Structure formats: structure tokens, C-alpha cells
Amino acid sequence: MSTYVEKLLYELEHSKRKCKNYTYILLCADGSYYCGWTNNPIKRLKAHNEGRASKYTRARLPVSPVYIEEFETKADAMKREAYIKRLPRSRKEELVGT
């Protein structure tokens, strides 16, 4: 997990940031990536690791956050998610810095 992702999740957990919208990438236990969007990354990560967030990640636990981006609007976060999902794995790896 990058320092930026760790810092952002810490700040969110300790309520130092206002509610925004986020696009995120998770690294699954099988080495695959999962991309999604949320307005509460802490709650969403917990739901993923409890097997309650998506069928895809439920079969690939545990997952860990490797990339996150903030957006002012839900629409912008969703557009970015759709864009990232269309990228080949090599471009996703560039985003997460591997």
C-alpha cells in the first residue's frame, strides 16, 4: 500500500476529511485488481474483506487498497472507475506504482 493511500485512509478513519467520492483499486489475494467507487472508503474496504461488497472480491479475499483518488462528485468518481476498468492490466500497474 502506498504512503498516500495509507495517509488518506488514516485521515478518513479519524474524520479529518469531509465526505467526498473516491475511485479505488484493490489488490486481491489471487493477484488480480478490482476497481470500484465509494463515498466511504473505510466502510467499503471493510465490506469487501467481510465478503459483503462484491461477488468478485468475495472469492479473492483478503483484499488490500493500492490506489485511491478523490473527486468532488459521484459522477466524476464513477466516470474514472469506468475508465480504469477498461485499462489493460499493465496500465493499472502503472497507476498503482508496481
Helices and strands as residue ranges (DSSP letters): H 3-13, E 21-27, E 33-38, H 41-49, H 55-58, E 64-71, H 74-86, H 89-96
